[in-house]
Amino acid sequence: MNAATTELAGEAVLLLAQKALYWPRERMLVIADIHFGKAASFRALGIPVPRGTTTENLQALDTLLAAHDVRHVLFLGDFLHAKAAHASATVQAMLAWRARHPDLVLTVVRGNHDKHAGDPAAQLGLVMVDEPYVLGPFAFCHHPDLACDGYVLAGHVHPVYRLRAGRESMRLPCFLVGPRRAILPSFGSFTGGHEIEPAAEDRLYLAVEDTIFPLENK
């Protein structure tokens, strides 16, 4: 299956294999840690890394917008990676994408990278907010351990889980869902991951290509 339906704070949400969360009642797509401009930042430091990650991220967004009824996209911080993300090619690609989706509401909860990078170009028409951004029962944050009212939806960690089978293992992006907060996997390409071990009360959902499946927490 490419989505897992679960209930958080009394609300039905879909955890998507494409590493995003969809809140049907609000027609909202929630994205964590897209890190636009990360590859450009590395190239600015003289590190040869592949080009095209901005286009890849925008195409992934388009795929989700085509599959779901979305009026609002909310980014859980680290929208931009660094000041180098303001490079002309990166900005122009994002502006072209925005022109194709003029009616979308786009909200960014500022993360630690955003504070260093500075706000994106005003022409993108983004609503920039600080954490926590509260809507309904949810507190949308970048940092998962922020003390606040509401059920926290956050990013920052880039959670991955090491799945073992005999002598083989692989690291897979995952949703880490607890009683008071859920941490989304990093959406962006070229962002890496942090290996986590769930607590007893946590649930894990692994995202593997076009499939998402719950992992029993033993």
Disulfide bonds with the S-S distance in Angstrom:
none
